[in-house]
């Protein structure tokens, strides 16, 4: 069953991903996440855009 995550949990995952140095598919595989859904949520939460402006 898929785990439901809060916005804060997603942001924490994205920060962990950024610091990991892994490509998205490797990061997702290690954490049992769907890479397509991971990318979709990242775009939905505009995390990539936030990181570039800070």
Secondary structure as UniProt FT lines:
FT   HELIX           7..20
FT   HELIX           24..30
FT   TURN            31..32
FT   HELIX           35..44
FT   TURN            45..46
FT   HELIX           47..53
//
